[in-house]
Amino acid sequence: MSPLLSLAVTITLMLYVLAMGIGLARLMRGPTAQDRVLALDFLYVVGMLIMLALAIRYDSAMYFEGALLMVLFGFVSSVALAKFLLRGEVIE
Amino acid sequence: MNLFTPLPSVGEAITALLLLASGLVVLVAALGLWRLPDFFSRMHAPALASTLAAWLVTFASIAYFSTRGDGLALHVWLIIIVLSITAPVTTIVLARAALFRRRHSGDDLPPPLKPQDGAAD
């Protein structure tokens, strides 16, 4: 890996972590519950992007499965939380 | 060319550019999530991360793993396919939940379509 790509991956990871920090601030502050669910969904997506960037950083294809699982778990948890906000119970 | 030649620099340059662009897009999405005033306008910002940034990272990953001489590495498309199926479902369910909760707490949402008296638009 060339120094250029290594630097680019490092800067990208820093930007991701900054974005996650802002999303975490929204998660902590969020005036209503749906703001918190939205911030959690955003954190899942950024975590998936971090996994894909780490796959390039460590030159390994194993991170792909982790990123795919992260997408699926993020979807399930966000839909379950939104359903809970809508009905008061997840499975009815 | 022996086994230990460095990577072709064109693929690495494309990968670096796409990664940096996705980092900036994600930062814009986070700033929108923080700065926008209302929940329903705040819902628009994370879609930027789950569409454009995910596409950019996918293209970066394809550009990186495909220029190593092992042929095309297209399995990262699967993430984009799954994400473009699941992200609208999450958005719709969350918007309905937010609408229900706001109406339940007494707000009259959505606002009427005709412009208000004295509205400057």
Backbone of each chain as ProteinMPNN parsed JSONL, in Angstrom:
{"seq_chain_A": "MSPLLSLAVTITLMLYVLAMGIGLARLMRGPTAQDRVLALDFLYVVGMLIMLALAIRYDSAMYFEGALLMVLFGFVSSVALAKFLLRGEVIE", "coords_chain_A": {"N_chain_A": [[0.844, -1.197, 0.0], [0.562, 2.123, -0.925], [2.005, 5.205, 0.375], [0.284, 7.321, -0.127], [-2.326, 6.227, -0.354], [-2.523, 5.119, 2.167], [-2.466, 7.388, 3.801], [-4.805, 8.59, 2.893], [-6.747, 6.729, 3.71], [-6.426, 6.94, 6.447], [-7.2, 9.619, 6.938], [-9.833, 9.481, 6.06], [-10.904, 7.67, 7.911], [-10.666, 9.228, 10.191], [-12.478, 11.282, 9.578], [-14.825, 9.771, 9.541], [-14.946, 8.993, 12.21], [-15.254, 11.44, 13.444], [-17.755, 12.127, 12.4], [-19.234, 10.094, 13.6], [-18.975, 10.887, 16.235], [-20.468, 13.252, 16.228], [-22.967, 12.2, 15.585], [-23.305, 10.649, 17.863], [-23.526, 12.635, 19.758], [-25.993, 13.684, 18.98], [-27.502, 11.455, 19.536], [-27.284, 11.363, 22.319], [-28.413, 13.808, 23.027], [-30.794, 14.252, 21.598], [-34.055, 15.485, 21.287], [-36.464, 14.04, 21.203], [-37.649, 10.6, 21.262], [-37.593, 9.477, 18.731], [-35.606, 10.867, 17.457], [-33.379, 9.813, 18.667], [-33.466, 7.16, 17.788], [-33.079, 7.571, 15.082], [-30.488, 8.628, 15.109], [-29.13, 6.403, 16.056], [-29.465, 4.625, 13.96], [-28.02, 5.981, 12.024], [-25.488, 5.785, 13.192], [-25.067, 3.049, 12.939], [-24.852, 2.837, 10.141], [-22.559, 4.373, 9.626], [-20.707, 2.903, 11.056], [-20.688, 0.61, 9.504], [-19.535, 1.655, 7.185], [-17.036, 2.244, 8.201], [-16.085, -0.32, 8.645], [-15.794, -1.163, 5.986], [-13.828, 0.61, 5.105], [-11.756, -0.201, 6.735], [-11.323, -2.698, 5.702], [-10.0, -2.073, 3.366], [-7.81, -0.839, 4.488], [-6.48, -2.851, 5.996], [-6.23, -4.683, 4.044], [-7.85, -6.95, 3.669], [-10.336, -9.342, 2.962], [-12.117, -10.203, 4.78], [-13.524, -8.412, 6.267], [-15.754, -7.808, 4.921], [-17.945, -9.533, 5.397], [-18.5, -8.817, 8.008], [-19.339, -6.174, 7.638], [-21.629, -6.591, 6.121], [-23.226, -8.025, 7.936], [-23.522, -5.988, 9.767], [-25.094, -4.146, 8.387], [-27.466, -5.653, 8.202], [-28.161, -6.131, 10.908], [-28.441, -3.511, 11.777], [-30.637, -2.708, 10.277], [-32.643, -4.441, 11.281], [-32.683, -3.725, 14.001], [-33.333, -1.007, 13.899], [-35.85, -1.029, 12.673], [-37.24, -2.523, 14.568], [-37.092, -0.843, 16.811], [-38.452, 1.404, 15.822], [-40.931, 0.289, 15.38], [-41.587, -0.292, 17.961], [-41.818, 2.301, 18.976], [-44.027, 3.029, 17.548], [-46.14, 1.297, 18.242], [-45.839, 0.395, 20.818], [-45.218, -2.17, 21.351], [-43.139, -4.768, 20.028], [-43.564, -7.198, 18.594], [-46.637, -8.22, 17.6]], "CA_chain_A": [[0.0, 0.0, 0.0], [1.377, 3.325, -1.053], [1.76, 6.189, 1.441], [-0.883, 8.15, -0.467], [-3.57, 5.549, 0.019], [-2.537, 4.976, 3.626], [-2.879, 8.68, 4.352], [-6.218, 8.824, 2.568], [-7.579, 5.891, 4.574], [-6.381, 7.492, 7.808], [-8.027, 10.828, 6.991], [-11.232, 9.061, 5.942], [-11.342, 7.104, 9.188], [-10.847, 10.337, 11.126], [-13.753, 11.937, 9.249], [-15.903, 8.887, 9.995], [-15.044, 9.024, 13.676], [-15.842, 12.743, 13.766], [-19.19, 12.033, 12.114], [-19.838, 9.264, 14.64], [-19.068, 11.693, 17.448], [-21.622, 14.155, 16.099], [-24.16, 11.359, 15.705], [-23.447, 10.241, 19.265], [-24.054, 13.805, 20.472], [-27.429, 13.728, 18.701], [-28.114, 10.335, 20.271], [-27.38, 11.717, 23.729], [-29.202, 15.011, 23.26], [-32.032, 14.204, 20.846], [-35.174, 15.871, 22.151], [-37.485, 12.998, 21.271], [-37.127, 9.24, 21.123], [-37.337, 9.142, 17.331], [-34.295, 11.415, 17.128], [-32.357, 8.861, 19.119], [-33.48, 6.008, 16.877], [-32.462, 8.023, 13.824], [-29.045, 8.738, 15.326], [-28.59, 5.05, 16.169], [-29.405, 4.088, 12.592], [-26.871, 6.642, 11.383], [-24.254, 5.2, 13.735], [-24.891, 1.74, 12.307], [-24.374, 3.001, 8.755], [-21.17, 4.839, 9.635], [-19.903, 1.768, 11.482], [-20.511, -0.253, 8.323], [-18.555, 2.29, 6.301], [-15.723, 2.082, 8.832], [-15.64, -1.691, 8.361], [-15.332, -1.258, 4.593], [-12.552, 1.316, 5.0], [-10.74, -1.042, 7.38], [-11.001, -3.781, 4.768], [-8.956, -1.559, 2.473], [-6.629, -0.517, 5.296], [-5.763, -4.073, 6.353], [-6.111, -5.508, 2.846], [-8.448, -8.237, 3.991], [-11.718, -9.443, 2.501], [-12.949, -10.744, 5.847], [-14.353, -7.358, 6.842], [-16.983, -7.685, 4.141], [-19.03, -10.212, 6.105], [-18.86, -7.984, 9.158], [-20.113, -5.023, 7.176], [-22.956, -7.077, 5.712], [-23.979, -8.294, 9.16], [-23.839, -4.723, 10.402], [-26.257, -3.608, 7.681], [-28.677, -6.404, 8.544], [-28.531, -5.883, 12.303], [-28.913, -2.14, 11.866], [-32.002, -2.673, 9.757], [-33.565, -5.109, 12.199], [-32.836, -2.972, 15.246], [-34.039, 0.254, 13.657], [-37.265, -1.309, 12.444], [-37.833, -2.95, 15.834], [-37.266, 0.332, 17.672], [-39.512, 2.245, 15.268], [-42.187, -0.408, 15.645], [-41.872, -0.097, 19.389], [-42.316, 3.667, 19.145], [-45.329, 3.168, 16.903], [-47.195, 0.489, 18.828], [-45.633, 0.066, 22.213], [-44.652, -3.513, 21.432], [-42.456, -5.045, 18.776], [-44.268, -8.27, 17.899], [-48.019, -8.244, 18.093]], "C_chain_A": [[0.875, 1.241, 0.0], [1.082, 4.3, 0.08], [0.552, 7.065, 1.163], [-2.176, 7.505, -0.019], [-3.663, 5.376, 1.529], [-2.987, 6.267, 4.304], [-4.36, 8.935, 4.105], [-7.13, 7.99, 3.459], [-7.587, 6.442, 5.986], [-7.27, 8.72, 7.93], [-9.51, 10.458, 6.924], [-11.742, 8.48, 7.252], [-11.538, 8.197, 10.227], [-12.165, 11.071, 10.869], [-14.93, 11.093, 9.716], [-16.074, 8.987, 11.507], [-15.623, 10.357, 14.135], [-17.351, 12.721, 13.542], [-19.888, 11.176, 13.16], [-19.963, 10.02, 15.944], [-20.256, 12.637, 17.399], [-22.923, 13.376, 16.224], [-24.4, 10.912, 17.13], [-23.962, 11.403, 20.102], [-25.549, 13.936, 20.23], [-28.156, 12.616, 19.441], [-28.288, 10.684, 21.738], [-28.392, 12.84, 23.939], [-30.634, 14.854, 22.803], [-33.29, 14.476, 21.634], [-36.213, 14.76, 22.276], [-36.848, 11.637, 21.037], [-36.806, 8.925, 19.674], [-36.028, 9.766, 16.845], [-33.191, 10.441, 17.52], [-32.302, 7.634, 18.216], [-32.807, 6.365, 15.552], [-30.941, 8.111, 13.97], [-28.414, 7.358, 15.436], [-28.472, 4.394, 14.796], [-28.228, 4.691, 11.829], [-25.555, 6.057, 11.878], [-23.993, 3.816, 13.149], [-24.314, 1.882, 10.907], [-22.908, 3.442, 8.738], [-20.231, 3.726, 10.114], [-19.663, 0.789, 10.34], [-19.487, 0.347, 7.367], [-17.149, 2.169, 6.878], [-15.19, 0.679, 8.581], [-15.103, -1.805, 6.939], [-13.998, -0.53, 4.411], [-11.432, 0.51, 5.638], [-10.367, -2.231, 6.508], [-9.926, -3.339, 3.79], [-7.668, -1.331, 3.264], [-5.809, -1.77, 5.604], [-5.703, -5.068, 5.215], [-6.676, -6.911, 3.073], [-9.897, -8.237, 3.53], [-12.646, -9.927, 3.6], [-13.874, -9.692, 6.451], [-15.687, -7.24, 6.127], [-18.159, -8.341, 4.848], [-19.469, -9.408, 7.315], [-19.708, -6.8, 8.758], [-21.519, -5.443, 6.769], [-23.828, -7.382, 6.926], [-24.385, -7.004, 9.834], [-25.041, -4.055, 9.726], [-27.524, -4.32, 8.136], [-29.115, -6.143, 9.981], [-29.031, -4.45, 12.499], [-30.337, -2.009, 11.373], [-32.981, -3.268, 10.756], [-33.772, -4.273, 13.453], [-33.585, -1.671, 15.019], [-35.52, 0.011, 13.443], [-37.943, -1.741, 13.736], [-38.066, -1.757, 16.751], [-38.381, 1.239, 17.154], [-40.87, 1.607, 15.494], [-42.574, -0.261, 17.104], [-42.405, 1.304, 19.655], [-43.732, 3.8, 18.597], [-46.423, 2.48, 17.707], [-47.053, 0.264, 20.326], [-45.185, -1.358, 22.429], [-44.126, -3.88, 20.052], [-43.216, -6.077, 17.958], [-45.676, -8.344, 18.462], [-48.824, -9.304, 17.363]], "O_chain_A": [[1.793, 1.387, 0.807], [0.013, 4.229, 0.687], [-0.13, 7.505, 2.089], [-3.018, 8.143, 0.614], [-4.746, 5.473, 2.107], [-3.776, 6.249, 5.248], [-5.076, 9.426, 4.978], [-8.166, 8.474, 3.915], [-8.618, 6.424, 6.658], [-8.011, 8.859, 8.903], [-10.338, 11.036, 7.628], [-12.869, 8.755, 7.663], [-12.452, 8.123, 11.049], [-12.878, 11.437, 11.804], [-15.917, 11.623, 10.227], [-17.192, 9.057, 12.018], [-16.389, 10.408, 15.097], [-18.124, 13.217, 14.361], [-21.007, 11.487, 13.568], [-20.929, 9.834, 16.684], [-20.965, 12.811, 18.389], [-23.864, 13.822, 16.881], [-25.544, 10.802, 17.569], [-24.734, 11.205, 21.041], [-26.301, 14.261, 21.149], [-29.277, 12.8, 19.915], [-29.307, 10.351, 22.343], [-29.142, 12.828, 24.916], [-31.572, 15.252, 23.493], [-33.572, 13.747, 22.585], [-36.78, 14.564, 23.351], [-35.679, 11.53, 20.668], [-35.858, 8.19, 19.397], [-35.406, 9.247, 15.918], [-32.205, 10.269, 16.803], [-31.222, 7.127, 17.914], [-32.064, 5.566, 14.98], [-30.199, 7.719, 13.069], [-27.294, 7.149, 14.969], [-27.498, 3.697, 14.51], [-27.532, 3.999, 11.086], [-24.622, 5.856, 11.1], [-22.846, 3.449, 12.893], [-23.403, 1.147, 10.525], [-22.114, 2.948, 7.937], [-19.1, 3.616, 9.64], [-18.582, 0.213, 10.216], [-18.664, -0.374, 6.803], [-16.182, 2.011, 6.134], [-13.998, 0.496, 8.335], [-14.085, -2.457, 6.703], [-13.137, -0.987, 3.659], [-10.298, 0.523, 5.16], [-9.238, -2.718, 6.561], [-9.048, -4.12, 3.423], [-6.572, -1.597, 2.771], [-4.584, -1.755, 5.487], [-5.19, -6.174, 5.383], [-6.059, -7.914, 2.716], [-10.603, -7.242, 3.69], [-13.85, -10.05, 3.375], [-14.883, -10.027, 7.071], [-16.634, -6.652, 6.649], [-19.251, -7.773, 4.897], [-20.659, -9.323, 7.617], [-20.672, -6.452, 9.44], [-22.488, -4.733, 7.041], [-25.012, -7.046, 6.952], [-25.468, -6.92, 10.413], [-25.895, -3.473, 10.395], [-28.535, -3.679, 8.422], [-30.303, -5.956, 10.246], [-29.938, -4.209, 13.296], [-31.149, -1.295, 11.962], [-34.022, -2.678, 11.046], [-34.901, -4.124, 13.922], [-34.391, -1.269, 15.859], [-36.356, 0.75, 13.963], [-39.091, -1.373, 13.985], [-39.111, -1.661, 17.396], [-39.162, 1.78, 17.937], [-41.85, 2.301, 15.767], [-43.751, -0.121, 17.435], [-43.324, 1.486, 20.453], [-44.536, 4.579, 19.108], [-47.521, 3.02, 17.843], [-48.032, -0.023, 21.016], [-44.812, -1.736, 23.54], [-44.602, -3.372, 19.037], [-43.483, -5.867, 16.774], [-45.867, -8.513, 19.667], [-50.011, -9.476, 17.639]]}, "seq_chain_B": "MNLFTPLPSVGEAITALLLLASGLVVLVAALGLWRLPDFFSRMHAPALASTLAAWLVTFASIAYFSTRGDGLALHVWLIIIVLSITAPVTTIVLARAALFRRRHSGDDLPPPLKPQDGAAD", "coords_chain_B": {"N_chain_B": [[8.516, -8.23, -13.816], [8.069, -9.15, -10.583], [6.756, -11.031, -7.79], [6.391, -9.125, -5.86], [5.843, -6.598, -6.714], [4.762, -3.221, -6.353], [1.357, -1.992, -5.96], [-0.666, -1.087, -8.796], [-0.654, 2.356, -9.449], [-2.765, 3.819, -10.33], [-5.214, 2.635, -9.664], [-4.987, 2.825, -6.886], [-4.98, 5.584, -6.544], [-7.547, 6.266, -7.439], [-9.029, 4.86, -5.544], [-8.253, 6.251, -3.211], [-9.264, 8.821, -3.72], [-12.052, 8.312, -3.887], [-12.543, 7.35, -1.317], [-11.914, 9.578, 0.286], [-13.849, 11.368, -0.62], [-16.161, 10.048, 0.248], [-15.793, 10.202, 2.985], [-16.057, 12.971, 3.41], [-18.726, 13.302, 2.609], [-20.059, 11.798, 4.535], [-19.454, 13.32, 6.757], [-20.836, 15.669, 6.164], [-23.42, 14.656, 6.276], [-23.565, 14.039, 9.012], [-23.308, 16.582, 10.119], [-25.661, 17.701, 9.147], [-27.478, 16.107, 10.515], [-27.046, 17.093, 13.014], [-27.485, 19.885, 12.889], [-29.926, 20.56, 11.651], [-33.265, 21.826, 12.106], [-35.712, 20.465, 12.719], [-37.36, 17.316, 13.402], [-38.366, 16.005, 11.139], [-37.086, 17.256, 9.04], [-34.592, 16.595, 9.79], [-34.477, 13.936, 9.236], [-33.658, 13.686, 6.645], [-30.928, 13.922, 6.41], [-29.274, 11.576, 7.261], [-29.763, 9.846, 5.155], [-28.056, 10.574, 3.189], [-25.673, 9.442, 4.014], [-26.258, 6.731, 3.873], [-26.735, 6.305, 1.224], [-25.158, 7.865, -0.868], [-22.564, 7.964, 0.301], [-22.164, 5.28, 0.922], [-22.219, 4.172, -1.619], [-19.936, 5.375, -2.698], [-17.883, 4.318, -1.08], [-18.193, 1.66, -1.716], [-17.497, 1.655, -4.444], [-14.858, 2.45, -4.118], [-13.821, 0.256, -2.745], [-14.192, -1.75, -4.652], [-12.542, -0.751, -6.658], [-10.116, -0.945, -5.374], [-9.76, -3.704, -4.645], [-9.973, -4.859, -7.118], [-7.853, -4.102, -8.674], [-5.674, -5.587, -8.052], [-4.861, -7.716, -9.469], [-6.234, -10.042, -9.195], [-8.496, -10.292, -10.618], [-11.942, -9.185, -11.127], [-13.501, -7.899, -8.223], [-16.394, -8.123, -7.103], [-18.05, -8.551, -4.965], [-18.725, -6.744, -3.056], [-20.844, -5.327, -3.912], [-23.075, -6.512, -2.876], [-23.577, -5.411, -0.388], [-24.454, -2.867, -1.066], [-26.782, -3.53, -2.437], [-28.344, -4.754, -0.422], [-28.464, -2.61, 1.354], [-29.824, -0.681, -0.143], [-32.269, -1.852, -0.26], [-33.083, -1.985, 2.415], [-32.821, 0.569, 3.619], [-34.895, 2.468, 2.737], [-37.126, 1.231, 3.906], [-36.633, 1.387, 6.656], [-36.663, 4.188, 6.886], [-39.311, 4.838, 6.172], [-40.827, 3.488, 8.145], [-39.877, 4.696, 10.448], [-40.581, 7.357, 9.988], [-43.36, 7.144, 9.99], [-43.759, 6.345, 12.63], [-42.809, 8.605, 13.975], [-44.612, 10.529, 13.066], [-46.994, 9.505, 14.11], [-46.445, 9.701, 16.846], [-46.12, 12.457, 17.183], [-48.665, 13.378, 16.451], [-50.135, 12.131, 18.391], [-49.35, 13.488, 20.609], [-50.628, 15.85, 20.299], [-49.975, 17.696, 18.294], [-50.723, 19.207, 15.114], [-50.162, 17.643, 12.483], [-49.466, 16.702, 9.073], [-48.61, 20.173, 8.273], [-51.109, 22.417, 6.865], [-51.691, 22.616, 3.282], [-52.239, 24.958, 1.867], [-50.971, 28.306, 1.61], [-50.236, 30.209, 4.54], [-51.979, 33.036, 5.964], [-50.444, 36.07, 5.283], [-48.008, 34.899, 4.974], [-44.819, 35.07, 3.66], [-44.043, 34.071, 0.711]], "CA_chain_B": [[7.6, -8.098, -12.679], [8.057, -10.283, -9.67], [5.555, -11.094, -6.967], [6.308, -8.068, -4.864], [5.696, -5.257, -7.274], [3.696, -2.467, -5.692], [0.096, -1.94, -6.677], [-0.771, -0.02, -9.798], [-0.979, 3.555, -8.678], [-4.032, 4.413, -10.782], [-6.263, 2.094, -8.798], [-4.862, 3.382, -5.533], [-5.387, 6.997, -6.552], [-9.015, 6.295, -7.513], [-9.515, 4.439, -4.231], [-8.045, 7.325, -2.241], [-10.213, 9.908, -3.997], [-13.411, 7.908, -3.53], [-12.632, 7.266, 0.143], [-11.967, 10.928, 0.861], [-15.17, 11.931, -0.933], [-17.168, 9.454, 1.123], [-15.619, 10.773, 4.324], [-16.666, 14.301, 3.441], [-20.187, 13.168, 2.533], [-20.545, 11.349, 5.845], [-19.361, 14.454, 7.672], [-21.961, 16.552, 5.847], [-24.622, 14.025, 6.816], [-23.57, 14.185, 10.469], [-23.601, 17.98, 10.433], [-27.085, 17.892, 8.928], [-28.184, 15.468, 11.632], [-26.89, 17.918, 14.214], [-27.869, 21.287, 12.761], [-31.269, 20.83, 11.128], [-34.072, 22.216, 13.264], [-36.891, 19.668, 13.004], [-37.068, 15.893, 13.188], [-38.679, 15.565, 9.775], [-35.997, 17.694, 8.159], [-33.388, 15.889, 10.223], [-34.464, 12.593, 8.665], [-33.07, 13.675, 5.309], [-29.461, 13.922, 6.415], [-28.591, 10.277, 7.253], [-29.91, 9.167, 3.861], [-26.836, 10.87, 2.433], [-24.637, 8.474, 4.387], [-26.588, 5.356, 3.477], [-26.776, 6.152, -0.227], [-24.001, 8.339, -1.638], [-21.302, 7.563, 0.913], [-22.01, 3.833, 0.777], [-21.846, 3.914, -3.012], [-18.544, 5.78, -2.914], [-16.993, 3.346, -0.442], [-18.263, 0.428, -2.499], [-16.661, 1.817, -5.632], [-13.459, 2.459, -3.681], [-13.433, -1.114, -2.431], [-14.085, -2.48, -5.913], [-11.35, -0.275, -7.354], [-8.902, -1.421, -4.697], [-9.588, -5.156, -4.713], [-9.949, -5.325, -8.504], [-6.594, -3.746, -9.334], [-4.561, -6.349, -7.478], [-4.505, -8.805, -10.351], [-7.036, -11.234, -8.927], [-9.763, -10.185, -11.32], [-12.931, -8.296, -10.533], [-13.998, -8.252, -6.89], [-17.668, -7.408, -7.101], [-18.962, -9.008, -3.916], [-19.146, -5.627, -2.199], [-22.152, -4.883, -4.402], [-24.137, -7.095, -2.052], [-23.899, -4.458, 0.675], [-25.257, -1.802, -1.665], [-28.117, -4.063, -2.739], [-29.075, -4.907, 0.842], [-28.71, -1.291, 1.936], [-30.853, 0.058, -0.876], [-33.572, -2.421, 0.059], [-33.478, -1.789, 3.809], [-32.848, 1.957, 4.08], [-36.213, 3.096, 2.634], [-38.072, 0.631, 4.857], [-36.362, 2.024, 7.946], [-37.1, 5.582, 6.849], [-40.771, 4.916, 6.17], [-41.358, 3.07, 9.444], [-39.523, 5.711, 11.439], [-41.394, 8.552, 9.742], [-44.728, 6.879, 10.464], [-43.73, 6.358, 14.096], [-42.672, 9.988, 14.43], [-45.886, 11.201, 12.779], [-47.959, 9.012, 15.093], [-46.157, 10.241, 18.181], [-46.4, 13.902, 17.203], [-50.114, 13.568, 16.457], [-50.629, 11.645, 19.661], [-49.066, 14.487, 21.636], [-51.455, 17.03, 20.116], [-49.616, 18.545, 17.166], [-51.521, 19.0, 13.915], [-49.207, 17.391, 11.411], [-48.6, 17.733, 8.507], [-49.261, 21.471, 8.179], [-51.962, 22.522, 5.674], [-50.942, 22.896, 2.067], [-52.39, 26.337, 1.388], [-50.103, 29.206, 2.382], [-50.87, 30.921, 5.639], [-52.169, 34.468, 5.711], [-49.273, 36.87, 5.644], [-46.746, 34.184, 4.763], [-44.07, 35.659, 2.542], [-43.376, 33.04, -0.093]], "C_chain_B": [[7.696, -9.334, -11.797], [6.801, -10.212, -8.8], [5.354, -9.85, -6.123], [6.293, -6.675, -5.468], [4.596, -4.52, -6.53], [2.462, -2.398, -6.571], [0.158, -0.906, -7.787], [-1.282, 1.251, -9.144], [-2.284, 4.189, -9.137], [-5.177, 3.926, -9.903], [-6.192, 2.662, -7.4], [-5.292, 4.835, -5.491], [-6.9, 7.114, -6.614], [-9.609, 5.909, -6.166], [-9.393, 5.56, -3.21], [-9.04, 8.457, -2.453], [-11.628, 9.538, -3.56], [-13.572, 7.838, -2.016], [-12.734, 8.643, 0.765], [-13.318, 11.577, 0.582], [-16.234, 11.349, -0.02], [-17.027, 9.967, 2.548], [-16.246, 12.146, 4.434], [-18.185, 14.226, 3.41], [-20.757, 12.735, 3.875], [-20.485, 12.49, 6.856], [-20.498, 15.442, 7.43], [-23.259, 15.976, 6.404], [-24.7, 14.187, 8.328], [-23.871, 15.624, 10.86], [-25.076, 18.295, 10.202], [-27.906, 17.278, 10.043], [-28.107, 16.326, 12.885], [-27.561, 19.269, 14.068], [-29.315, 21.512, 12.362], [-32.265, 20.967, 12.276], [-35.138, 21.208, 13.68], [-36.572, 18.199, 12.783], [-37.284, 15.49, 11.741], [-37.697, 16.116, 8.759], [-34.694, 17.012, 8.532], [-33.315, 14.483, 9.631], [-33.757, 12.541, 7.323], [-31.558, 13.452, 5.351], [-28.833, 12.528, 6.411], [-28.763, 9.497, 5.951], [-28.697, 9.423, 2.974], [-25.739, 9.853, 2.74], [-24.959, 7.088, 3.862], [-26.761, 5.218, 1.975], [-25.452, 6.556, -0.864], [-22.688, 7.866, -1.029], [-21.082, 6.06, 0.779], [-21.639, 3.46, -0.66], [-20.379, 4.25, -3.246], [-17.579, 4.774, -2.3], [-17.018, 2.025, -1.198], [-17.402, 0.517, -3.751], [-15.177, 1.843, -5.266], [-12.963, 1.052, -3.414], [-13.279, -1.944, -3.701], [-12.825, -2.059, -6.658], [-10.078, -0.798, -6.701], [-8.707, -2.918, -4.886], [-9.567, -5.684, -6.139], [-8.643, -5.009, -9.213], [-5.419, -4.48, -8.728], [-4.17, -7.525, -8.342], [-5.266, -10.078, -10.117], [-8.367, -11.198, -9.674], [-10.725, -9.266, -10.582], [-13.368, -8.814, -9.169], [-15.3, -7.502, -6.678], [-18.574, -7.776, -5.937], [-19.421, -7.881, -3.013], [-20.464, -5.035, -2.676], [-23.277, -5.362, -3.499], [-24.556, -6.138, -0.949], [-24.785, -3.353, 0.133], [-26.671, -2.292, -1.941], [-28.942, -4.167, -1.456], [-29.425, -3.541, 1.427], [-29.791, -0.543, 1.179], [-32.214, -0.605, -0.751], [-34.009, -1.99, 1.458], [-33.608, -0.324, 4.206], [-34.206, 2.636, 3.889], [-37.23, 2.528, 3.609], [-37.89, 1.26, 6.236], [-36.891, 3.446, 7.977], [-38.611, 5.699, 6.938], [-41.33, 4.566, 7.549], [-41.069, 4.117, 10.504], [-40.347, 6.979, 11.246], [-42.822, 8.344, 10.217], [-44.787, 6.901, 11.983], [-43.649, 7.787, 14.617], [-43.963, 10.766, 14.217], [-46.938, 10.798, 13.807], [-47.717, 9.644, 16.458], [-46.458, 11.73, 18.263], [-47.902, 14.164, 17.225], [-50.704, 13.163, 17.796], [-50.415, 12.674, 20.764], [-49.752, 15.817, 21.336], [-51.092, 17.934, 18.973], [-50.492, 18.208, 15.968], [-50.577, 18.872, 12.732], [-49.851, 16.555, 10.312], [-49.321, 19.055, 8.404], [-50.086, 21.565, 6.906], [-51.18, 23.008, 4.466], [-51.07, 24.346, 1.626], [-51.539, 27.272, 2.236], [-50.893, 29.957, 3.433], [-51.082, 32.387, 5.243], [-50.942, 35.242, 6.178], [-47.969, 36.141, 5.486], [-46.062, 34.753, 3.524], [-43.375, 34.558, 1.772], [-43.668, 33.216, -1.561]], "O_chain_B": [[7.423, -10.446, -12.25], [5.898, -9.418, -9.061], [4.229, -9.562, -5.714], [6.678, -5.699, -4.824], [3.606, -5.127, -6.122], [2.508, -2.703, -7.763], [0.944, 0.039, -7.723], [-2.239, 1.217, -8.37], [-2.856, 5.01, -8.42], [-6.007, 4.717, -9.454], [-7.222, 2.95, -6.79], [-5.9, 5.277, -4.516], [-7.486, 7.955, -5.932], [-10.56, 6.531, -5.693], [-10.316, 5.797, -2.431], [-9.594, 8.993, -1.494], [-12.323, 10.344, -2.941], [-14.614, 8.221, -1.485], [-13.542, 8.862, 1.668], [-13.871, 12.258, 1.446], [-17.118, 12.071, 0.44], [-18.026, 10.148, 3.245], [-16.895, 12.459, 5.432], [-18.861, 14.99, 4.099], [-21.797, 13.229, 4.309], [-21.362, 12.614, 7.711], [-21.061, 15.991, 8.377], [-24.095, 16.706, 6.937], [-25.775, 14.443, 8.871], [-24.603, 15.868, 11.819], [-25.678, 19.058, 10.958], [-28.909, 17.849, 10.473], [-29.007, 16.288, 13.724], [-28.154, 19.763, 15.027], [-29.887, 22.55, 12.696], [-32.127, 20.301, 13.302], [-35.446, 21.098, 14.866], [-35.629, 17.864, 12.064], [-36.497, 14.731, 11.175], [-37.491, 15.503, 7.711], [-33.799, 16.864, 7.7], [-32.235, 13.9, 9.533], [-33.305, 11.477, 6.9], [-30.984, 12.863, 4.435], [-27.921, 12.297, 5.618], [-27.988, 8.582, 5.675], [-28.351, 8.606, 2.121], [-24.978, 9.453, 1.859], [-24.063, 6.349, 3.453], [-26.923, 4.099, 1.489], [-24.705, 5.704, -1.344], [-21.796, 7.417, -1.749], [-19.959, 5.609, 0.551], [-20.845, 2.548, -0.888], [-19.663, 3.502, -3.912], [-16.576, 4.415, -2.916], [-15.996, 1.348, -1.311], [-16.671, -0.416, -4.083], [-14.339, 1.325, -6.005], [-11.851, 0.685, -3.792], [-12.352, -2.744, -3.817], [-12.12, -2.896, -7.223], [-9.084, -1.062, -7.379], [-7.616, -3.361, -5.247], [-9.186, -6.833, -6.362], [-8.354, -5.596, -10.256], [-4.277, -4.042, -8.872], [-3.248, -8.264, -7.998], [-4.992, -11.093, -10.757], [-9.262, -11.993, -9.386], [-10.386, -8.657, -9.567], [-13.579, -10.012, -8.983], [-15.314, -6.393, -6.144], [-19.736, -7.371, -5.906], [-20.398, -8.034, -2.279], [-21.13, -4.32, -1.928], [-24.307, -4.7, -3.371], [-25.735, -6.052, -0.607], [-25.75, -2.945, 0.78], [-27.642, -1.571, -1.712], [-30.091, -3.727, -1.407], [-30.53, -3.333, 1.929], [-30.597, 0.16, 1.789], [-33.225, 0.006, -1.098], [-35.178, -1.665, 1.666], [-34.435, 0.0, 5.058], [-34.652, 3.331, 4.802], [-38.102, 3.252, 4.09], [-38.862, 1.62, 6.9], [-37.494, 3.87, 8.962], [-39.14, 6.536, 7.67], [-42.204, 5.264, 8.062], [-41.91, 4.396, 11.358], [-40.765, 7.606, 12.22], [-43.432, 9.253, 10.78], [-45.744, 7.412, 12.564], [-44.329, 8.145, 15.579], [-44.369, 11.559, 15.066], [-47.68, 11.64, 14.313], [-48.652, 10.066, 17.138], [-46.979, 12.215, 19.267], [-48.368, 15.061, 17.928], [-51.656, 13.777, 18.277], [-51.18, 12.74, 21.727], [-49.504, 16.808, 22.023], [-51.835, 18.873, 18.688], [-50.948, 17.075, 15.819], [-50.24, 19.854, 12.071], [-50.73, 15.749, 10.617], [-50.552, 19.073, 8.442], [-49.794, 20.856, 5.943], [-50.17, 23.701, 4.584], [-50.127, 24.911, 1.074], [-51.397, 27.064, 3.441], [-52.061, 30.293, 3.241], [-50.45, 32.899, 4.319], [-50.473, 35.087, 7.305], [-46.916, 36.683, 5.821], [-46.681, 34.892, 2.469], [-42.266, 34.15, 2.116], [-43.188, 32.436, -2.384]]}, "name": "protein", "num_of_chains": 2, "seq": "MSPLLSLAVTITLMLYVLAMGIGLARLMRGPTAQDRVLALDFLYVVGMLIMLALAIRYDSAMYFEGALLMVLFGFVSSVALAKFLLRGEVIEMNLFTPLPSVGEAITALLLLASGLVVLVAALGLWRLPDFFSRMHAPALASTLAAWLVTFASIAYFSTRGDGLALHVWLIIIVLSITAPVTTIVLARAALFRRRHSGDDLPPPLKPQDGAAD"}
